[in-house]
Structures are given as structure tokens and as C-alpha cells.
């Protein structure tokens, strides 16, 4: 009797069957500004966060300046609206290369 009560309770608690989700792999170097600004891949904020981490890693920096991240994402979005065919990584390099600062 006890087993018949516990099993349905566990199913309700954890769900009967976990949902399967497809794993998607993206080559960020191929994302265009149009795809970035048009939410065609994912929320642009997700891509901006990834790009920030990628370029911080190249600079061997573990710091995240959240206000700078938000401001840079806005600059990137504005640039991409004007240059939709540009790869987003090239846009980042154009806007934020060390000689631009």
C-alpha cells in the first residue's frame, strides 16, 4: 500500500518524463548583424554576454563591468542596425578594438 502512494507522489514531484530538447551549436563568427538585431538566433543580450566573455578571455581578463557591458551592447546594436550584413564579431572588433578606446 505504501509503495502505491509514494510512486505517484514522486511522479508528480519530478514529472513523469523529462522533456527532450535538441542541442543547438552556433558558430558565432557567422552571425550577422541582421541576425543579431532581429532576434533570429536568440535574444541579442545572450550573444552580447557571450561576446563579452570571449573578448575578455582573449585579453586574459576575468572582470565583468556590468554597466560597460550594457553600454557596449547598445553600441553594438546601434552599429548593427546600420550595418546589417556585417558579421557581428567584425562589428565588435570595429567598435571596440584597443586602438578605438
C-alpha positions as CSV (number, residue, x, y, z in Angstrom):
1,X,0.0,0.0,0.0
2,X,2.8,2.4,0.9
3,X,4.6,1.9,-2.4
4,X,1.5,2.7,-4.4
5,X,1.2,6.1,-2.6
6,X,4.9,7.1,-2.9
7,X,5.3,6.3,-6.7
8,X,2.5,8.7,-7.9
9,X,3.8,11.3,-5.5
10,X,7.3,11.1,-7.0
11,X,5.9,11.3,-10.5
12,X,4.0,14.5,-9.5
13,X,7.1,15.9,-7.8
14,X,9.6,15.2,-10.6
15,X,7.4,14.9,-13.6
16,X,6.6,11.7,-15.5
17,X,9.1,12.0,-18.3
18,X,11.8,14.6,-18.7
19,X,11.3,16.6,-21.9
20,X,13.9,16.2,-24.5
21,X,15.4,19.3,-26.0
22,X,17.6,19.5,-29.1
23,X,21.1,20.8,-28.5
24,X,22.0,23.6,-31.0
25,X,25.5,24.6,-31.7
26,X,26.2,28.0,-33.2
27,X,29.3,29.4,-35.0
28,X,29.3,32.9,-33.6
29,X,31.7,34.1,-36.3
30,X,28.9,33.5,-38.8
31,X,26.2,35.5,-37.1
32,X,25.4,38.7,-39.0
33,X,24.3,41.9,-37.5
34,X,20.8,41.4,-39.0
35,X,20.5,38.1,-37.2
36,X,21.8,39.7,-34.0
37,X,19.4,42.7,-34.0
38,X,16.5,40.7,-35.4
39,X,16.4,38.1,-32.6
40,X,16.9,35.4,-35.3
41,X,19.3,33.4,-33.3
42,X,18.5,34.2,-29.7
43,X,18.0,37.3,-27.6
44,X,20.8,39.7,-28.6
45,X,21.7,40.1,-24.9
46,X,22.7,36.4,-24.8
47,X,25.1,36.9,-27.7
48,X,26.4,40.2,-26.2
49,X,27.2,38.4,-23.0
50,X,29.0,35.6,-24.8
51,X,31.0,38.1,-26.9
52,X,32.0,40.0,-23.8
53,X,33.3,36.8,-22.2
54,X,35.0,35.7,-25.4
55,X,36.9,39.0,-25.8
56,X,37.6,39.3,-22.1
57,X,39.2,35.8,-22.3
58,X,41.4,36.9,-25.2
59,X,42.6,39.8,-23.0
60,X,43.1,37.4,-20.1
61,X,40.6,39.4,-18.0
62,X,38.2,37.9,-15.5
63,X,36.4,41.1,-14.8
64,X,32.9,42.0,-15.8
65,X,31.8,45.6,-15.7
66,X,28.1,45.3,-15.9
67,X,27.4,48.9,-16.8
68,X,30.0,48.8,-19.6
69,X,28.5,45.6,-20.8
70,X,25.1,47.2,-21.2
71,X,26.5,50.3,-22.8
72,X,28.6,48.3,-25.3
73,X,25.7,46.1,-26.2
74,X,23.7,49.2,-27.0
75,X,26.6,50.5,-29.2
76,X,26.8,47.1,-30.9
77,X,23.0,47.1,-31.6
78,X,23.1,50.6,-33.0
79,X,26.0,49.8,-35.3
80,X,24.4,46.5,-36.4
81,X,21.1,48.3,-37.3
82,X,23.2,50.5,-39.7
83,X,25.3,47.6,-41.0
84,X,23.0,44.5,-41.2
85,X,25.3,42.4,-43.4
86,X,28.4,42.8,-41.2
87,X,29.3,39.7,-39.2
88,X,28.7,40.6,-35.5
89,X,32.2,39.7,-34.5
90,X,33.7,42.1,-37.1
91,X,31.3,44.8,-35.7
92,X,32.7,44.2,-32.2
93,X,36.3,44.4,-33.5
94,X,35.5,47.6,-35.4
95,X,33.8,49.2,-32.4
96,X,36.0,48.1,-29.5
97,X,39.5,47.3,-30.8
98,X,42.1,48.6,-28.5
99,X,43.0,51.5,-30.9
100,X,39.4,52.7,-30.7
101,X,39.5,53.3,-27.0
